[in-house]
Amino acid sequence: MKGLLTILFLLGIGHLGSAQYVDRTNFRAGLVGGIVVGDFSEAYSLNLGLDIYHHWGVSREIDLGLTTGFMNAFGEKQTISNGSISVETEFDNYQFIPAGASVRIYPTSGFKFGADAGFAIGLNEGNDGGFYYRPSIGIDLSGGSSELNISYMSVTDNVTFGTVLLGYLFLF
């Protein structure tokens, strides 16, 4: 009887805790753009992409999820000179699809920080992809129906492709 009362008590406490929890489970999709920094900054300057997330609210403060999307860095034209010889070259666009896990922490309602990590699949020739990580901070807008975020994305293989991004997501 004592064991049964203990189980009922724990179930009751669990139910009270879940009654105060607001489920933030949602699908997010939007556009992102930014500037390329680091190793690739001379060959690429701007990038545009699409972010797709699905988050599950696992507690009042934490969401876990999956992320994917598409990223395109626009190749630049460069002139390399050595004495009297000049060579002009144009870099092809650098494209990949990130696929990973996502975590968001909500210290206050509407404000979040977190990170994504996984693998970025390279789409163009000579782009093998690599380990992908993306720390970010964001705020909910329009009563929680959209989000504005700032992030740093890095794809690392033998060299690191890095970019600073500004994104706008719609929550469904």
mmCIF file of the C-alpha atoms, coordinates in Angstrom:
data_MODEL
# 
_entry.id   MODEL 
# 
loop_
_atom_site.group_PDB 
_atom_site.id 
_atom_site.type_symbol 
_atom_site.label_atom_id 
_atom_site.label_alt_id 
_atom_site.label_comp_id 
_atom_site.label_asym_id 
_atom_site.label_entity_id 
_atom_site.label_seq_id 
_atom_site.pdbx_PDB_ins_code 
_atom_site.Cartn_x 
_atom_site.Cartn_y 
_atom_site.Cartn_z 
_atom_site.occupancy 
_atom_site.B_iso_or_equiv 
_atom_site.pdbx_formal_charge 
_atom_site.auth_seq_id 
_atom_site.auth_comp_id 
_atom_site.auth_asym_id 
_atom_site.auth_atom_id 
_atom_site.pdbx_PDB_model_num 
ATOM 1   C CA . MET A 1 1   ? 0.000  0.000  0.000   1.00 0.00 ? 1   MET A CA 1 
ATOM 2   C CA . LYS A 1 2   ? 2.869  2.366  0.852   1.00 0.00 ? 2   LYS A CA 1 
ATOM 3   C CA . GLY A 1 3   ? 4.406  1.730  -2.621  1.00 0.00 ? 3   GLY A CA 1 
ATOM 4   C CA . LEU A 1 4   ? 1.073  2.478  -4.334  1.00 0.00 ? 4   LEU A CA 1 
ATOM 5   C CA . LEU A 1 5   ? 0.710  5.767  -2.431  1.00 0.00 ? 5   LEU A CA 1 
ATOM 6   C CA . THR A 1 6   ? 4.276  6.746  -3.362  1.00 0.00 ? 6   THR A CA 1 
ATOM 7   C CA . ILE A 1 7   ? 3.590  6.079  -7.056  1.00 0.00 ? 7   ILE A CA 1 
ATOM 8   C CA . LEU A 1 8   ? 0.327  8.069  -6.956  1.00 0.00 ? 8   LEU A CA 1 
ATOM 9   C CA . PHE A 1 9   ? 2.098  10.932 -5.175  1.00 0.00 ? 9   PHE A CA 1 
ATOM 10  C CA . LEU A 1 10  ? 4.883  11.030 -7.801  1.00 0.00 ? 10  LEU A CA 1 
ATOM 11  C CA . LEU A 1 11  ? 2.358  10.909 -10.659 1.00 0.00 ? 11  LEU A CA 1 
ATOM 12  C CA . GLY A 1 12  ? 0.450  13.785 -9.060  1.00 0.00 ? 12  GLY A CA 1 
ATOM 13  C CA . ILE A 1 13  ? 3.613  15.891 -8.686  1.00 0.00 ? 13  ILE A CA 1 
ATOM 14  C CA . GLY A 1 14  ? 4.531  15.119 -12.293 1.00 0.00 ? 14  GLY A CA 1 
ATOM 15  C CA . HIS A 1 15  ? 1.086  16.215 -13.457 1.00 0.00 ? 15  HIS A CA 1 
ATOM 16  C CA . LEU A 1 16  ? 1.320  19.503 -11.520 1.00 0.00 ? 16  LEU A CA 1 
ATOM 17  C CA . GLY A 1 17  ? 4.703  20.229 -13.105 1.00 0.00 ? 17  GLY A CA 1 
ATOM 18  C CA . SER A 1 18  ? 3.420  19.522 -16.600 1.00 0.00 ? 18  SER A CA 1 
ATOM 19  C CA . ALA A 1 19  ? 0.347  21.720 -16.068 1.00 0.00 ? 19  ALA A CA 1 
ATOM 20  C CA . GLN A 1 20  ? 2.645  24.768 -15.803 1.00 0.00 ? 20  GLN A CA 1 
ATOM 21  C CA . TYR A 1 21  ? 4.598  23.823 -18.935 1.00 0.00 ? 21  TYR A CA 1 
ATOM 22  C CA . VAL A 1 22  ? 3.760  25.632 -22.200 1.00 0.00 ? 22  VAL A CA 1 
ATOM 23  C CA . ASP A 1 23  ? 4.481  23.425 -25.206 1.00 0.00 ? 23  ASP A CA 1 
ATOM 24  C CA . ARG A 1 24  ? 6.528  25.267 -27.823 1.00 0.00 ? 24  ARG A CA 1 
ATOM 25  C CA . THR A 1 25  ? 6.585  22.350 -30.288 1.00 0.00 ? 25  THR A CA 1 
ATOM 26  C CA . ASN A 1 26  ? 6.581  23.897 -33.754 1.00 0.00 ? 26  ASN A CA 1 
ATOM 27  C CA . PHE A 1 27  ? 7.835  23.900 -37.325 1.00 0.00 ? 27  PHE A CA 1 
ATOM 28  C CA . ARG A 1 28  ? 9.954  26.879 -38.435 1.00 0.00 ? 28  ARG A CA 1 
ATOM 29  C CA . ALA A 1 29  ? 11.025 27.956 -41.902 1.00 0.00 ? 29  ALA A CA 1 
ATOM 30  C CA . GLY A 1 30  ? 12.541 31.139 -43.218 1.00 0.00 ? 30  GLY A CA 1 
ATOM 31  C CA . LEU A 1 31  ? 15.282 33.002 -45.022 1.00 0.00 ? 31  LEU A CA 1 
ATOM 32  C CA . VAL A 1 32  ? 18.791 33.718 -43.862 1.00 0.00 ? 32  VAL A CA 1 
ATOM 33  C CA . GLY A 1 33  ? 21.545 35.900 -45.289 1.00 0.00 ? 33  GLY A CA 1 
ATOM 34  C CA . GLY A 1 34  ? 24.964 37.026 -44.259 1.00 0.00 ? 34  GLY A CA 1 
ATOM 35  C CA . ILE A 1 35  ? 28.605 37.687 -44.955 1.00 0.00 ? 35  ILE A CA 1 
ATOM 36  C CA . VAL A 1 36  ? 31.379 35.131 -45.318 1.00 0.00 ? 36  VAL A CA 1 
ATOM 37  C CA . VAL A 1 37  ? 34.277 35.414 -42.860 1.00 0.00 ? 37  VAL A CA 1 
ATOM 38  C CA . GLY A 1 38  ? 37.543 33.560 -42.372 1.00 0.00 ? 38  GLY A CA 1 
ATOM 39  C CA . ASP A 1 39  ? 39.268 31.260 -44.881 1.00 0.00 ? 39  ASP A CA 1 
ATOM 40  C CA . PHE A 1 40  ? 36.726 31.793 -47.679 1.00 0.00 ? 40  PHE A CA 1 
ATOM 41  C CA . SER A 1 41  ? 36.154 35.559 -47.268 1.00 0.00 ? 41  SER A CA 1 
ATOM 42  C CA . GLU A 1 42  ? 38.272 36.576 -50.276 1.00 0.00 ? 42  GLU A CA 1 
ATOM 43  C CA . ALA A 1 43  ? 36.565 34.175 -52.672 1.00 0.00 ? 43  ALA A CA 1 
ATOM 44  C CA . TYR A 1 44  ? 33.002 34.652 -51.338 1.00 0.00 ? 44  TYR A CA 1 
ATOM 45  C CA . SER A 1 45  ? 31.360 37.690 -49.791 1.00 0.00 ? 45  SER A CA 1 
ATOM 46  C CA . LEU A 1 46  ? 27.618 37.141 -49.459 1.00 0.00 ? 46  LEU A CA 1 
ATOM 47  C CA . ASN A 1 47  ? 25.421 34.133 -48.910 1.00 0.00 ? 47  ASN A CA 1 
ATOM 48  C CA . LEU A 1 48  ? 21.702 33.442 -48.867 1.00 0.00 ? 48  LEU A CA 1 
ATOM 49  C CA . GLY A 1 49  ? 19.841 30.416 -47.682 1.00 0.00 ? 49  GLY A CA 1 
ATOM 50  C CA . LEU A 1 50  ? 16.789 28.681 -46.353 1.00 0.00 ? 50  LEU A CA 1 
ATOM 51  C CA . ASP A 1 51  ? 16.434 27.417 -42.766 1.00 0.00 ? 51  ASP A CA 1 
ATOM 52  C CA . ILE A 1 52  ? 14.046 24.625 -41.805 1.00 0.00 ? 52  ILE A CA 1 
ATOM 53  C CA . TYR A 1 53  ? 13.572 23.478 -38.195 1.00 0.00 ? 53  TYR A CA 1 
ATOM 54  C CA . HIS A 1 54  ? 11.268 21.268 -36.220 1.00 0.00 ? 54  HIS A CA 1 
ATOM 55  C CA . HIS A 1 55  ? 11.487 21.786 -32.450 1.00 0.00 ? 55  HIS A CA 1 
ATOM 56  C CA . TRP A 1 56  ? 9.870  19.883 -29.618 1.00 0.00 ? 56  TRP A CA 1 
ATOM 57  C CA . GLY A 1 57  ? 9.421  21.604 -26.281 1.00 0.00 ? 57  GLY A CA 1 
ATOM 58  C CA . VAL A 1 58  ? 10.876 19.186 -23.724 1.00 0.00 ? 58  VAL A CA 1 
ATOM 59  C CA . SER A 1 59  ? 10.578 21.547 -20.755 1.00 0.00 ? 59  SER A CA 1 
ATOM 60  C CA . ARG A 1 60  ? 9.653  25.122 -19.946 1.00 0.00 ? 60  ARG A CA 1 
ATOM 61  C CA . GLU A 1 61  ? 13.207 26.248 -20.760 1.00 0.00 ? 61  GLU A CA 1 
ATOM 62  C CA . ILE A 1 62  ? 14.476 23.798 -23.408 1.00 0.00 ? 62  ILE A CA 1 
ATOM 63  C CA . ASP A 1 63  ? 13.529 22.837 -26.967 1.00 0.00 ? 63  ASP A CA 1 
ATOM 64  C CA . LEU A 1 64  ? 15.233 20.035 -28.902 1.00 0.00 ? 64  LEU A CA 1 
ATOM 65  C CA . GLY A 1 65  ? 14.897 19.554 -32.618 1.00 0.00 ? 65  GLY A CA 1 
ATOM 66  C CA . LEU A 1 66  ? 16.156 18.792 -36.090 1.00 0.00 ? 66  LEU A CA 1 
ATOM 67  C CA . THR A 1 67  ? 17.417 21.233 -38.684 1.00 0.00 ? 67  THR A CA 1 
ATOM 68  C CA . THR A 1 68  ? 18.136 21.317 -42.398 1.00 0.00 ? 68  THR A CA 1 
ATOM 69  C CA . GLY A 1 69  ? 17.981 23.871 -45.187 1.00 0.00 ? 69  GLY A CA 1 
ATOM 70  C CA . PHE A 1 70  ? 20.110 25.165 -48.026 1.00 0.00 ? 70  PHE A CA 1 
ATOM 71  C CA . MET A 1 71  ? 23.005 27.625 -48.122 1.00 0.00 ? 71  MET A CA 1 
ATOM 72  C CA . ASN A 1 72  ? 24.541 29.333 -51.169 1.00 0.00 ? 72  ASN A CA 1 
ATOM 73  C CA . ALA A 1 73  ? 27.648 31.537 -50.961 1.00 0.00 ? 73  ALA A CA 1 
ATOM 74  C CA . PHE A 1 74  ? 28.082 33.642 -54.083 1.00 0.00 ? 74  PHE A CA 1 
ATOM 75  C CA . GLY A 1 75  ? 31.498 33.340 -55.760 1.00 0.00 ? 75  GLY A CA 1 
ATOM 76  C CA . GLU A 1 76  ? 33.523 36.477 -56.395 1.00 0.00 ? 76  GLU A CA 1 
ATOM 77  C CA . LYS A 1 77  ? 35.731 37.481 -59.304 1.00 0.00 ? 77  LYS A CA 1 
ATOM 78  C CA . GLN A 1 78  ? 39.390 37.980 -58.335 1.00 0.00 ? 78  GLN A CA 1 
ATOM 79  C CA . THR A 1 79  ? 42.432 39.305 -60.137 1.00 0.00 ? 79  THR A CA 1 
ATOM 80  C CA . ILE A 1 80  ? 45.776 37.885 -59.047 1.00 0.00 ? 80  ILE A CA 1 
ATOM 81  C CA . SER A 1 81  ? 48.865 39.801 -60.154 1.00 0.00 ? 81  SER A CA 1 
ATOM 82  C CA . ASN A 1 82  ? 52.495 38.743 -60.054 1.00 0.00 ? 82  ASN A CA 1 
ATOM 83  C CA . GLY A 1 83  ? 54.723 41.344 -61.635 1.00 0.00 ? 83  GLY A CA 1 
ATOM 84  C CA . SER A 1 84  ? 53.519 41.943 -65.175 1.00 0.00 ? 84  SER A CA 1 
ATOM 85  C CA . ILE A 1 85  ? 51.270 38.877 -65.235 1.00 0.00 ? 85  ILE A CA 1 
ATOM 86  C CA . SER A 1 86  ? 47.619 39.198 -64.205 1.00 0.00 ? 86  SER A CA 1 
ATOM 87  C CA . VAL A 1 87  ? 45.151 36.354 -63.990 1.00 0.00 ? 87  VAL A CA 1 
ATOM 88  C CA . GLU A 1 88  ? 41.445 36.852 -63.443 1.00 0.00 ? 88  GLU A CA 1 
ATOM 89  C CA . THR A 1 89  ? 39.487 34.017 -61.883 1.00 0.00 ? 89  THR A CA 1 
ATOM 90  C CA . GLU A 1 90  ? 35.862 33.600 -60.911 1.00 0.00 ? 90  GLU A CA 1 
ATOM 91  C CA . PHE A 1 91  ? 34.848 31.289 -58.079 1.00 0.00 ? 91  PHE A CA 1 
ATOM 92  C CA . ASP A 1 92  ? 31.789 29.086 -58.468 1.00 0.00 ? 92  ASP A CA 1 
ATOM 93  C CA . ASN A 1 93  ? 29.053 29.341 -55.862 1.00 0.00 ? 93  ASN A CA 1 
ATOM 94  C CA . TYR A 1 94  ? 29.663 27.280 -52.707 1.00 0.00 ? 94  TYR A CA 1 
ATOM 95  C CA . GLN A 1 95  ? 26.539 25.302 -51.786 1.00 0.00 ? 95  GLN A CA 1 
ATOM 96  C CA . PHE A 1 96  ? 25.576 22.846 -49.093 1.00 0.00 ? 96  PHE A CA 1 
ATOM 97  C CA . ILE A 1 97  ? 22.677 21.338 -47.181 1.00 0.00 ? 97  ILE A CA 1 
ATOM 98  C CA . PRO A 1 98  ? 23.123 21.267 -43.398 1.00 0.00 ? 98  PRO A CA 1 
ATOM 99  C CA . ALA A 1 99  ? 21.538 18.373 -41.506 1.00 0.00 ? 99  ALA A CA 1 
ATOM 100 C CA . GLY A 1 100 ? 21.726 18.246 -37.751 1.00 0.00 ? 100 GLY A CA 1 
ATOM 101 C CA . ALA A 1 101 ? 20.315 18.430 -34.274 1.00 0.00 ? 101 ALA A CA 1 
ATOM 102 C CA . SER A 1 102 ? 19.218 21.640 -32.588 1.00 0.00 ? 102 SER A CA 1 
ATOM 103 C CA . VAL A 1 103 ? 18.837 22.856 -28.997 1.00 0.00 ? 103 VAL A CA 1 
ATOM 104 C CA . ARG A 1 104 ? 17.296 26.133 -27.795 1.00 0.00 ? 104 ARG A CA 1 
ATOM 105 C CA . ILE A 1 105 ? 17.323 27.444 -24.237 1.00 0.00 ? 105 ILE A CA 1 
ATOM 106 C CA . TYR A 1 106 ? 14.762 30.054 -23.132 1.00 0.00 ? 106 TYR A CA 1 
ATOM 107 C CA . PRO A 1 107 ? 16.053 32.049 -20.122 1.00 0.00 ? 107 PRO A CA 1 
ATOM 108 C CA . THR A 1 108 ? 13.001 34.340 -20.525 1.00 0.00 ? 108 THR A CA 1 
ATOM 109 C CA . SER A 1 109 ? 9.845  34.157 -22.599 1.00 0.00 ? 109 SER A CA 1 
ATOM 110 C CA . GLY A 1 110 ? 10.517 35.158 -26.207 1.00 0.00 ? 110 GLY A CA 1 
ATOM 111 C CA . PHE A 1 111 ? 14.335 35.203 -25.950 1.00 0.00 ? 111 PHE A CA 1 
ATOM 112 C CA . LYS A 1 112 ? 16.429 32.158 -26.792 1.00 0.00 ? 112 LYS A CA 1 
ATOM 113 C CA . PHE A 1 113 ? 19.961 31.009 -27.405 1.00 0.00 ? 113 PHE A CA 1 
ATOM 114 C CA . GLY A 1 114 ? 21.304 27.684 -28.521 1.00 0.00 ? 114 GLY A CA 1 
ATOM 115 C CA . ALA A 1 115 ? 23.163 25.810 -31.221 1.00 0.00 ? 115 ALA A CA 1 
ATOM 116 C CA . ASP A 1 116 ? 22.821 23.426 -34.129 1.00 0.00 ? 116 ASP A CA 1 
ATOM 117 C CA . ALA A 1 117 ? 25.365 20.709 -34.917 1.00 0.00 ? 117 ALA A CA 1 
ATOM 118 C CA . GLY A 1 118 ? 25.628 17.998 -37.540 1.00 0.00 ? 118 GLY A CA 1 
ATOM 119 C CA . PHE A 1 119 ? 26.992 17.487 -41.039 1.00 0.00 ? 119 PHE A CA 1 
ATOM 120 C CA . ALA A 1 120 ? 26.821 19.824 -44.033 1.00 0.00 ? 120 ALA A CA 1 
ATOM 121 C CA . ILE A 1 121 ? 26.485 17.973 -47.334 1.00 0.00 ? 121 ILE A CA 1 
ATOM 122 C CA . GLY A 1 122 ? 28.512 19.694 -50.063 1.00 0.00 ? 122 GLY A CA 1 
ATOM 123 C CA . LEU A 1 123 ? 26.631 20.103 -53.354 1.00 0.00 ? 123 LEU A CA 1 
ATOM 124 C CA . ASN A 1 124 ? 29.141 21.570 -55.781 1.00 0.00 ? 124 ASN A CA 1 
ATOM 125 C CA . GLU A 1 125 ? 32.310 20.020 -57.202 1.00 0.00 ? 125 GLU A CA 1 
ATOM 126 C CA . GLY A 1 126 ? 35.245 20.062 -54.793 1.00 0.00 ? 126 GLY A CA 1 
ATOM 127 C CA . ASN A 1 127 ? 32.967 20.662 -51.800 1.00 0.00 ? 127 ASN A CA 1 
ATOM 128 C CA . ASP A 1 128 ? 33.053 17.585 -49.563 1.00 0.00 ? 128 ASP A CA 1 
ATOM 129 C CA . GLY A 1 129 ? 30.983 19.216 -46.828 1.00 0.00 ? 129 GLY A CA 1 
ATOM 130 C CA . GLY A 1 130 ? 32.043 18.707 -43.233 1.00 0.00 ? 130 GLY A CA 1 
ATOM 131 C CA . PHE A 1 131 ? 31.189 19.071 -39.566 1.00 0.00 ? 131 PHE A CA 1 
ATOM 132 C CA . TYR A 1 132 ? 28.612 21.813 -39.132 1.00 0.00 ? 132 TYR A CA 1 
ATOM 133 C CA . TYR A 1 133 ? 27.894 23.906 -36.060 1.00 0.00 ? 133 TYR A CA 1 
ATOM 134 C CA . ARG A 1 134 ? 25.888 27.070 -35.594 1.00 0.00 ? 134 ARG A CA 1 
ATOM 135 C CA . PRO A 1 135 ? 25.502 28.940 -32.293 1.00 0.00 ? 135 PRO A CA 1 
ATOM 136 C CA . SER A 1 136 ? 22.647 31.457 -32.336 1.00 0.00 ? 136 SER A CA 1 
ATOM 137 C CA . ILE A 1 137 ? 20.544 33.911 -30.356 1.00 0.00 ? 137 ILE A CA 1 
ATOM 138 C CA . GLY A 1 138 ? 16.999 34.937 -31.241 1.00 0.00 ? 138 GLY A CA 1 
ATOM 139 C CA . ILE A 1 139 ? 13.858 36.750 -30.233 1.00 0.00 ? 139 ILE A CA 1 
ATOM 140 C CA . ASP A 1 140 ? 10.227 35.965 -30.980 1.00 0.00 ? 140 ASP A CA 1 
ATOM 141 C CA . LEU A 1 141 ? 8.288  38.641 -32.856 1.00 0.00 ? 141 LEU A CA 1 
ATOM 142 C CA . SER A 1 142 ? 4.598  39.220 -33.588 1.00 0.00 ? 142 SER A CA 1 
ATOM 143 C CA . GLY A 1 143 ? 3.338  37.422 -30.510 1.00 0.00 ? 143 GLY A CA 1 
ATOM 144 C CA . GLY A 1 144 ? 5.485  34.360 -31.188 1.00 0.00 ? 144 GLY A CA 1 
ATOM 145 C CA . SER A 1 145 ? 4.500  33.786 -34.838 1.00 0.00 ? 145 SER A CA 1 
ATOM 146 C CA . SER A 1 146 ? 7.947  34.736 -36.187 1.00 0.00 ? 146 SER A CA 1 
ATOM 147 C CA . GLU A 1 147 ? 11.554 34.892 -35.036 1.00 0.00 ? 147 GLU A CA 1 
ATOM 148 C CA . LEU A 1 148 ? 14.573 37.106 -35.732 1.00 0.00 ? 148 LEU A CA 1 
ATOM 149 C CA . ASN A 1 149 ? 17.955 35.523 -35.056 1.00 0.00 ? 149 ASN A CA 1 
ATOM 150 C CA . ILE A 1 150 ? 21.680 36.145 -35.381 1.00 0.00 ? 150 ILE A CA 1 
ATOM 151 C CA . SER A 1 151 ? 24.090 33.250 -35.756 1.00 0.00 ? 151 SER A CA 1 
ATOM 152 C CA . TYR A 1 152 ? 27.554 32.144 -36.775 1.00 0.00 ? 152 TYR A CA 1 
ATOM 153 C CA . MET A 1 153 ? 27.733 29.100 -39.052 1.00 0.00 ? 153 MET A CA 1 
ATOM 154 C CA . SER A 1 154 ? 30.866 27.044 -39.544 1.00 0.00 ? 154 SER A CA 1 
ATOM 155 C CA . VAL A 1 155 ? 31.479 24.078 -41.851 1.00 0.00 ? 155 VAL A CA 1 
ATOM 156 C CA . THR A 1 156 ? 34.835 22.444 -41.173 1.00 0.00 ? 156 THR A CA 1 
ATOM 157 C CA . ASP A 1 157 ? 36.673 19.830 -43.207 1.00 0.00 ? 157 ASP A CA 1 
ATOM 158 C CA . ASN A 1 158 ? 40.301 20.616 -44.113 1.00 0.00 ? 158 ASN A CA 1 
ATOM 159 C CA . VAL A 1 159 ? 39.468 24.336 -44.056 1.00 0.00 ? 159 VAL A CA 1 
ATOM 160 C CA . THR A 1 160 ? 36.668 26.242 -42.361 1.00 0.00 ? 160 THR A CA 1 
ATOM 161 C CA . PHE A 1 161 ? 33.821 27.964 -44.163 1.00 0.00 ? 161 PHE A CA 1 
ATOM 162 C CA . GLY A 1 162 ? 32.437 30.551 -41.747 1.00 0.00 ? 162 GLY A CA 1 
ATOM 163 C CA . THR A 1 163 ? 29.617 33.035 -42.058 1.00 0.00 ? 163 THR A CA 1 
ATOM 164 C CA . VAL A 1 164 ? 27.771 35.507 -39.836 1.00 0.00 ? 164 VAL A CA 1 
ATOM 165 C CA . LEU A 1 165 ? 24.029 35.328 -40.493 1.00 0.00 ? 165 LEU A CA 1 
ATOM 166 C CA . LEU A 1 166 ? 20.803 37.219 -39.880 1.00 0.00 ? 166 LEU A CA 1 
ATOM 167 C CA . GLY A 1 167 ? 17.659 35.129 -40.214 1.00 0.00 ? 167 GLY A CA 1 
ATOM 168 C CA . TYR A 1 168 ? 13.897 35.581 -40.181 1.00 0.00 ? 168 TYR A CA 1 
ATOM 169 C CA . LEU A 1 169 ? 11.761 32.499 -39.489 1.00 0.00 ? 169 LEU A CA 1 
ATOM 170 C CA . PHE A 1 170 ? 8.031  31.907 -39.577 1.00 0.00 ? 170 PHE A CA 1 
ATOM 171 C CA . LEU A 1 171 ? 6.650  29.571 -36.885 1.00 0.00 ? 171 LEU A CA 1 
ATOM 172 C CA . PHE A 1 172 ? 3.871  27.163 -37.825 1.00 0.00 ? 172 PHE A CA 1 
# 
